[in-house]
């Protein structure tokens, strides 16, 4: 342990009582160490010992013991001012996770759930140049539905999915997220309506558009009001799985 760390460990006056998940199984010391790594948030360059204690509820002396192991493994780096930042090992593991990630394995279950909950066809579109490609699709079980197939190449400038892939190419502004889901009525096919939201990954940013589509007769204001929260929740959840995220206000509305 660092010499100065031993002295800091005596100061526990402003620390919170430790809360663990030992009763739910697992190893308590591992849970505590992971809580230290997990307390870092977007925008944090470094955290002081006091900030980590406030976020985790751990005593400072406990944090100091655990950070020695975390530093040794490369999960944390300790600065001269005694603050901590995330270490390079997390980047290595993140890269391994992204390379092992098969997009289809995560998109398919989301499409199936959306189709079951909404009753409409669910699709995932990706941008390729000036076109959008239907990468994955779950057709509605209803007799009357729109007809799109996996691999179909559709215009980027028409349809809700195309609008999403264009507007959120640069991640999108707060106003863009507030307007979700984006809607289209009879743009590509005169009798078809659609609603779409973006999906982001940590590595690539915008990776696609999650879409519900069907006959205009079923895309009434009342039905869209039901579909909107389903789509927003699915888009936010899928983005988090891929390491991306929606802004807080968009996630809360989902």
N, C-alpha and C positions, 0 to 999 in steps of 0.2 A: 504494500500500500504506500502511496505517496506520503512523505513525512508530513506535509501540510494537511493531508487528508485526515491523518490521525487526530490532529487538533480540531479540525472541523467537525469530526464525528461526535464531539462532546456536546455540540449545540443541538439540542432537540426541543428547545422551548417552543418553537413555532411550527413543529411538525404535527401532522395529523395521525391518529391511530391507524395502524396498518389494517387494511381489509384484504382478505385473500379468498380464493375460490377453492380452498383445500377440500371443503366438504363435497365439492362436485367432482373430486378426483384430480389427478395430476400431481405435479411436484410444486410445492409452495414457492421455493426459491426460484424456480424457472418462471413461474407466473409473475413473480415480482420483477425479475430481470426483464421479461418481455414487456411489462407495463412501463418500464423506463424507456425502452426503445419506442414503444407505441405512443408515448405521450407527446412526441414531436409532431407538429402540425405544419401544414403548408405555410411557407413564409418564415418559419423559424430558421435562423442561421445558426444560433447556438442558444443553449439554455443554461442558466445558473443552477447551482445546487438547490437554492430556495425555490426556483420555479419548478424544478422537477419534483421536489417534495410537495408543492402545492397541487400539482397536476396528478400525481400518483397516490397521494395519501401515505407515502412511506416515510419513515424516520430518515433523517439525513445520514445517520450512521449506517443504516441498512443500505441506502443508496450508494454510499461510498464503498462499501464492501462489494456490492454487485457490479459497480462500474469498473472495478479492477479487472474482473473476468470479461466484461463486455469490451473493454479496451484491448485486452490481450487477444480476443477473438476478432477484433477489427470492426465491431458493431458500433463503437463509440470512439471519438477522438477527444482528448482533453487538452484545452488551450492553456496557455500560461496564466491567463486570468482566472483559471479554475472553472471556466464554463465548458460545456460539452456540446459537440455536434455529432451528427450521425457519421459512421465510419464507412470506408470503402467496401467492406465485405457485403454491406446491404446492396450496393450497386451491382456487385457480382451476382448475388443471388437473384436480384430483380431481373438481370439480363437472362439468367438461366430460366426463370419463370416465364418471361416473355417468349423465349425461343421454344419452350415446351408447350406453349398455349396453342391449342387448336381452336380457332374462332368458331367453327361449326359446333363443337361440343358444348359451347356456352350459348350460342344463338338459338339452336334448335329447341331446347326446352322452353325458352322465353317465347318463341313463336307459337309453340303448341299451347302454352298457358294463355297467351293473348287470344288465340283463336277460340279456345274453350270459353273464356270469360266474356268475350265480346260477341261471339257468333259470326264474326267477319274474318275474311282471309287476312293472314298476317305475313308480311314479307320483310326481308332485309336487303336493302340496296347498297351497292358500293359504286363509287365514281370511277370511271375509266375514261379519261380525256373529256370529250364533250358529250359523253353518254352516261347513263346510269344502268348498272347491270343488276338483275335480280339474282342475288347469290343464294338465298335460301327462302323457302316459301312453305307455308302451311295453309292449304285450301280450306275454306269454310265448308261445313257439311250441308249447308243450305243449298237447295236446288238451283236457286238463282244467285249467281255470284259473278264477279269480274274474272276474267281469264288471263292470268299471267303465269309464266312458267320459269323455273330456274334456268338461268342462262339467257333469258330474254334481254335484249338491249333496247332501252327506252330513252326518249328525249330527256335531256337534263333540264330544259327550260319549261317543262310542263309537268304538272303533278306535284303533290305534296312532298314526296321523297326527293324530287329534283330540287325543289325550293330549299329543303333542309341541307342537301349536299352543297348547294351554292352559298347559302347564307352563313353556314357554320364552318366553312372551309378555314376561316381564320379564328375559330373557336366561338365567335359570336359575342355580341354585347349583352348587357343586362336587359336591354329592351328586346333583343331577339329571344332571349330565354323567357321573358315575360309573355311573349306572344305564342308560346308553345301550347298545344301542338299546332304546327302549320297545317292548313286545310286547303283542299282543292275540290272544286265541284264542276265536273264535266270538262276539265281542261284537256286531258289526253283522249278520253273517250266520253262522248256527250252524256252517257247515262251512268257514269262512274264517279263516286266520291272517294276521298282518301284523307287520312290524317297521319302525320308523321312527326317523329322526334329524332334528334341526333344521338349517336352513340360514340363515345370517346374512349381511347386507350391511352395509357401513360406514355407509351413509346411513339405512337403515330398520330396522336391528336384525334381528329375526326376520322372514324373508320367506316361509318355507314349511317344509314337512316332506317329506323324501325317504323313500319307502316301498317296501318289497318286500311283495307279498301273493300268496297262493295257497291251495290246499286245505289243510285241517288235516293231512291225511295226509302232506303233504310238509313241514310245519312241526314236525318232531321236534326234540328237543334237539340231536341230531347235526347236522341241517341248519341250525338256527339258529346253531350255533357256527361254521358256515362263512359264513353270511350276515352275521353281526355285523361282522367286520372289513371286509368289502366296503362295507357301509353307512357305517360310521364313516369310512373313508378317503374315500369319495365325498362325504359331507357336509362333512368338513373341507376337502377340495380345492375343492369348489364354493363354500364360504364364503370361502375365500381369494381365489378368482377375483373374487368380488363385493366384496372389500375387508373382509369380516368375518373372524372367526376362532373357533376352538375354544380352550378353555384348553389349556395345554401338556400336562397329563396326559391329556386326552381325545385330543389329536392323537397323542401317543406310543402310546396304546393302539390307535389306528387303524393 
